[in-house]
Amino acid sequence: MYKIVDQWQIAFHETILDIKPPEKIKIRHEKYFKMPVYTKSGGYNNGVVLKQLEACGCTLTNGLIPSSLVVKTGKGTLLTRGKDYEFDAVWGTIGRIPSSNISEFSEVYIDYDYIPMRIDSIVLNSLSKIEILEGKNASYCPPLPALRKGDKRLMNILLTGKSSKLTPKDCYPILQNKILIPRQDPMQSFLPNTMNKLKSGGKLKILAWGDSVTDGLYIAPRFHWQQQFFTALKRIYPKHDIELMSLGWGGRCTKTFLDEPESSIYNFKEKVLNSGADLVISEFVNDAGLFPEIWAKCYTDIFNQFKQKKIEWIICTPHYVRHDWMNCSGKTASEMEDDPRPFVAFLRKFAAENKIALADPAKIYGQLYKTGIPYQTLMTNNINHPDQRGLKIYSDALLAIFKK
């Protein structure tokens, strides 16, 4: 279908197309009123984020051109790296050194160059000619170029600060128009009480339980995965009495909840087990970073306590996150279709063995490339916080269980 023929040139069928390289943008005399201390640990929370590299709670990684950074005082005095300030070239954060002459609230001005993200689209236009539509620059969630009347999108190309030339991992030919989500009706047999209440019209209490993706402080409540699911479920069962409760804790995992003392507002027994929920739906992308022996212990413990309380459970596999966090750096999207994370394999096996209902967002994320969507462009923090489209995938995976 396509072939990369030069550094920034691609052959799509019989048409040779020139792709505009990622754009270097120059920022000059950008004013900063506060310069926190920079520590040796580095990272996205270190100091302050360069303004044009800001994402939702994080940064545009690898966007900064390190050699371009110049820092000056309000009077124009040039400041020195290592003496007055330090910065993280990967995360685009900067902070003062405690021994420097600048204080936390010293006014400084910064010059730098950076490369934003962009998605271009190869389209078949209304005249049956193949051409490029250039996208808009963004520090996160770059939008697809808007189609004109008669355009048909054929392929998307993701360009970032790490793109020194076109490679297959940057190219997303559109293989199908939408994700085909298989029905999960058999999972209903693992939810007898839930299904009985939905069919009979009885009061059903659902608890959405998870980490920051469930807490959702970074996005409007109506876009939370549980709210999108709840709204859709009410459309399927419009005359039924369904109550949605939510308990999310950013940066935490199942083990954290289980370890919390009774006095804690996140104590598992009080806030989950004794919540009054008939059905608990769990989402814990952070659990992927735990050791396998912790998965087995925590999930077995939770299962046994739910079983004793006659609480039904739907486990959600996690969405995809940064390539390097999934040990997939350099891989193409098709090479990542089968989720490589051991945690996902554990969840699927654990749910099957214990006859627990499983919603599988990871399976949907793995197929996004077939519709031309780079999954990482759905992350508002460029790491692991999905936007409304990425959160809708959780809803879609859950609805596959409940559709009539």
C-alpha positions in Angstrom: 0.0 0.0 0.0 2.8 2.4 0.9 6.6 2.6 0.8 9.0 5.1 2.4 11.2 6.2 -0.4 13.3 8.9 1.2 13.8 10.6 4.6 10.6 12.6 4.3 9.0 11.1 1.2 6.4 8.3 0.9 4.9 6.5 -2.0 1.3 5.8 -1.6 0.1 3.5 -4.4 1.4 5.4 -7.5 1.6 8.8 -5.8 4.9 10.2 -4.3 4.2 12.5 -1.4 6.5 14.9 0.4 5.9 15.0 4.2 6.8 18.2 6.0 9.3 17.4 8.8 8.3 18.1 12.4 8.4 21.9 12.8 11.0 23.5 15.1 9.4 26.4 16.9 11.4 29.2 18.5 10.3 30.7 21.8 12.0 33.9 22.9 11.8 36.0 26.1 9.2 33.8 27.8 8.5 35.2 31.2 8.5 33.1 34.4 7.5 34.5 37.8 8.4 31.4 39.8 11.4 29.1 39.7 11.2 26.2 42.1 14.2 24.2 43.2 15.5 21.5 40.8 16.6 18.2 42.4 18.9 15.5 41.1 16.0 13.1 40.6 14.8 15.0 37.5 11.4 14.1 35.9 8.2 15.9 35.0 7.6 17.2 38.6 11.0 18.8 38.9 11.0 22.6 38.9 8.6 24.1 36.4 7.5 22.9 33.0 8.5 25.1 30.0 5.2 26.6 29.0 4.9 25.4 25.4 5.7 21.8 26.5 2.9 21.6 29.0 0.5 18.6 28.9 -2.3 17.8 31.4 -0.2 17.3 34.5 2.9 16.4 32.6 5.0 17.4 29.6 5.8 16.8 26.0 8.7 14.5 26.3 11.7 14.8 23.9 10.2 18.0 22.5 12.9 20.4 23.9 16.0 21.1 21.8 18.5 21.2 24.8 21.2 23.3 23.1 18.7 26.1 22.5 17.9 26.8 26.2 19.0 30.3 27.4 18.0 31.7 30.8 18.3 35.4 31.8 17.2 37.6 34.6 14.7 40.4 34.2 17.7 42.8 33.8 19.1 40.7 31.0 21.9 39.0 33.0 22.8 35.6 31.5 22.4 32.7 34.0 24.6 29.6 33.9 23.4 26.0 33.9 24.9 24.1 36.8 25.4 27.3 38.8 22.1 29.1 38.7 19.7 26.5 37.2 19.4 23.0 35.9 16.9 21.4 33.5 15.7 18.0 32.3 16.2 17.7 28.5 13.7 14.8 28.2 10.9 16.2 30.2 11.4 19.9 29.5 11.4 21.0 33.1 13.7 23.6 34.7 14.5 24.8 38.2 16.9 26.9 40.2 19.8 25.5 42.1 19.6 26.4 45.9 23.0 28.1 45.9 22.2 30.3 43.0 21.6 34.0 43.2 18.0 33.7 41.9 15.2 33.2 44.4 12.0 31.2 44.0 10.2 34.3 42.9 12.9 35.9 40.8 11.6 37.0 37.4 13.4 35.1 34.7 13.1 35.0 30.9 13.8 31.9 28.9 14.6 31.3 25.2 14.3 27.8 23.8 13.4 25.8 20.7 11.1 22.8 20.7 9.4 20.4 18.4 5.7 19.7 18.9 3.6 16.6 17.8 1.6 16.6 14.7 -0.6 14.1 12.8 -0.8 14.4 9.0 -3.3 12.5 6.9 -3.0 11.0 3.4 -6.5 11.4 1.8 -8.2 10.6 -1.5 -9.9 13.9 -2.4 -13.1 14.6 -4.3 -11.2 14.6 -7.5 -9.9 11.0 -6.8 -6.3 12.4 -6.3 -4.2 11.4 -3.3 -2.7 14.2 -1.3 -1.5 15.2 2.2 -3.5 17.2 4.7 -1.2 18.7 7.3 -2.3 18.6 11.0 -1.9 21.1 13.7 0.9 21.3 16.2 0.2 20.2 19.8 2.0 19.3 23.0 -0.5 16.5 23.6 -3.4 14.8 21.9 -2.7 16.2 18.4 -5.9 16.3 16.4 -6.5 14.7 13.1 -6.7 17.1 10.2 -10.3 18.0 9.4 -11.6 16.4 6.2 -13.1 18.4 3.4 -16.2 17.5 1.5 -15.5 14.4 -0.5 -12.2 13.5 1.3 -11.5 9.9 2.4 -8.8 9.4 4.9 -6.4 6.6 3.9 -3.5 6.9 6.3 -2.2 8.9 9.2 1.4 9.8 10.0 2.5 10.7 13.5 5.4 13.2 13.8 7.2 14.0 17.0 10.4 15.5 18.4 12.0 12.0 18.1 11.2 11.8 14.3 14.4 12.3 12.4 13.0 10.6 9.4 9.9 8.6 8.4 9.8 5.0 9.7 7.1 2.3 9.6 6.3 3.0 13.3 5.1 6.5 12.4 2.7 5.3 9.7 -0.9 4.2 10.4 -2.7 3.1 7.2 -6.4 2.8 7.8 -7.3 -0.9 7.5 -10.9 -0.7 8.8 -13.3 2.1 9.6 -14.1 1.2 13.2 -13.1 -1.2 15.9 -15.1 -4.4 15.9 -15.9 -5.1 19.5 -17.1 -8.7 20.1 -20.2 -9.1 22.3 -19.4 -10.5 25.7 -22.8 -11.9 26.5 -21.4 -15.0 28.2 -19.9 -12.8 30.9 -23.5 -12.2 32.1 -23.5 -15.6 33.6 -20.9 -14.4 36.0 -23.2 -11.6 37.1 -26.5 -13.3 38.0 -27.6 -10.8 40.7 -26.7 -7.8 38.5 -28.5 -9.1 35.5 -31.5 -10.1 37.6 -31.8 -6.6 38.9 -31.4 -5.1 35.5 -34.1 -7.4 34.1 -36.5 -7.1 37.0 -36.1 -3.4 37.6 -34.6 -3.8 41.1 -32.3 -1.2 42.6 -28.7 -1.8 41.3 -25.7 -0.1 42.9 -22.5 0.0 40.9 -19.1 1.1 42.3 -16.4 2.2 39.9 -13.1 1.6 41.8 -9.6 2.5 40.6 -6.7 4.9 40.4 -6.3 8.3 38.7 -8.1 7.2 35.6 -11.2 6.5 37.7 -10.6 9.6 39.9 -10.5 11.6 36.7 -9.5 14.9 38.1 -7.7 15.8 34.9 -10.9 15.8 32.8 -14.5 16.9 33.0 -16.7 14.4 35.0 -19.0 13.7 32.0 -16.1 12.2 30.2 -15.1 9.8 33.0 -15.2 6.2 31.8 -17.7 5.3 34.5 -20.0 8.2 33.7 -19.9 7.4 29.9 -20.7 3.7 30.8 -23.5 4.7 33.2 -25.1 7.0 30.7 -25.0 4.3 28.0 -26.3 1.6 30.4 -29.3 3.8 31.3 -30.1 4.0 27.6 -30.2 0.2 27.4 -32.3 0.0 30.6 -34.1 3.3 30.7 -36.7 2.4 33.3 -34.4 0.8 35.8 -33.1 2.1 39.1 -29.3 2.2 38.7 -27.0 4.1 41.0 -23.4 4.9 40.2 -20.7 5.4 42.9 -17.1 6.2 42.3 -13.9 5.7 44.3 -10.6 6.7 42.6 -7.2 7.4 44.1 -4.6 8.9 41.9 -1.2 7.2 41.7 -2.3 4.2 43.8 -3.1 0.6 43.2 -5.1 -2.3 44.7 -2.4 -3.0 47.3 -2.5 0.6 48.5 -6.2 0.3 49.2 -5.9 -3.1 50.9 -3.0 -1.7 53.1 -4.9 1.5 54.2 -5.8 1.6 57.9 -9.4 1.8 59.1 -9.1 5.5 59.7 -8.3 6.2 56.1 -10.8 7.6 53.7 -9.5 5.0 51.2 -9.8 2.0 53.5 -10.8 -1.0 51.4 -13.2 -2.6 53.9 -15.1 0.6 54.6 -15.1 2.3 51.2 -15.3 -0.7 48.9 -16.5 -3.8 50.7 -19.1 -2.0 52.8 -20.1 0.6 50.2 -23.4 -1.2 49.6 -22.4 -2.0 46.0 -24.0 -4.9 44.2 -21.4 -4.7 41.5 -17.8 -3.4 41.6 -16.0 -2.5 38.4 -12.2 -2.1 38.9 -9.7 -0.2 36.8 -6.1 -0.2 38.0 -3.5 0.6 35.3 -1.1 1.2 38.1 -1.2 -2.4 39.1 0.9 -3.2 36.0 3.9 -1.9 37.8 3.6 -4.3 40.7 5.4 -7.7 41.1 3.4 -10.8 39.9 3.3 -12.2 43.4 1.5 -9.1 44.6 -1.1 -9.4 41.8 -1.9 -12.9 42.8 -2.2 -12.0 46.5 -4.2 -8.9 46.1 -6.6 -10.1 43.5 -7.2 -13.4 45.4 -7.8 -11.5 48.6 -10.3 -9.1 46.9 -12.1 -12.0 45.2 -12.5 -13.9 48.4 -13.8 -10.9 50.3 -16.2 -10.0 47.5 -17.4 -13.6 47.4 -18.1 -13.6 51.1 -20.1 -10.3 50.8 -21.9 -11.5 47.6 -20.5 -8.6 45.6 -20.2 -9.2 41.9 -17.1 -8.0 40.1 -16.0 -6.9 36.7 -12.3 -6.6 36.2 -11.1 -4.2 33.5 -7.8 -4.8 31.7 -5.8 -1.5 31.5 -5.5 0.8 28.6 -2.1 1.1 26.8 0.4 3.6 28.2 3.8 5.0 27.1 5.7 2.7 24.8 8.7 2.4 27.1 6.5 1.7 30.1 5.2 -1.3 28.1 8.7 -2.3 27.0 7.7 -1.6 23.4 10.1 1.2 22.4 10.8 1.1 18.6 7.9 -1.3 17.9 5.3 -0.7 15.3 1.6 -0.6 16.3 0.9 -3.9 14.7 3.7 -5.5 16.8 1.8 -4.2 19.9 -1.6 -5.5 18.9 -1.3 -8.4 21.4 -0.8 -6.6 24.7 2.7 -7.6 25.9 2.2 -6.8 29.5 2.4 -9.7 31.9 -0.3 -8.0 34.1 -2.8 -8.2 31.3 -2.2 -11.9 30.8 -2.6 -12.4 34.5 -5.9 -10.6 34.6 -7.3 -12.6 31.7 -6.2 -15.9 33.2 -7.3 -15.0 36.8 -10.8 -13.9 35.6 -11.3 -17.0 33.5 -10.2 -19.4 36.2 -12.4 -17.8 38.9 -15.4 -17.1 36.6 -15.1 -13.3 37.1 -16.5 -11.1 34.4 -13.8 -9.4 32.4 -14.0 -6.2 30.3 -11.1 -5.9 28.0 -10.2 -2.3 27.0 -6.6 -3.5 26.3 -7.9 -5.6 23.4 -9.5 -2.6 21.9 -6.5 -0.3 22.4 -4.4 -2.9 20.6 -6.6 -2.6 17.5 -6.7 1.2 17.4 -3.9 1.3 14.8 -6.2 -0.5 12.3 -8.4 2.6 12.2 -5.4 4.9 11.8 -5.2 6.1 15.4 -1.9 6.1 17.3 -3.1 5.2 20.8 -0.5 7.5 22.4 -2.3 10.5 20.9 -5.2 9.8 23.3 -3.1 10.4 26.4 -3.6 13.9 27.8 -0.4 13.7 29.9 1.5 11.8 27.2 1.8 8.9 29.6 -1.3 7.2 30.9 -4.3 9.5 31.3 -6.7 8.9 28.4 -8.8 11.7 26.9 -12.6 11.3 26.4 -12.1 9.0 23.4 -9.6 6.8 25.3 -12.0 6.7 28.3 -14.9 5.8 26.1 -13.1 2.6 25.2 -13.6 1.4 28.8 -17.3 2.1 28.4 -17.4 0.3 25.1 -15.7 -2.7 26.6 -18.2 -2.8 29.5 -21.2 -2.4 27.2 -20.1 -5.4 25.3 -21.1 -7.4 28.4 -24.5 -5.6 28.9 -25.9 -5.1 25.4 -29.2 -6.9 24.9 
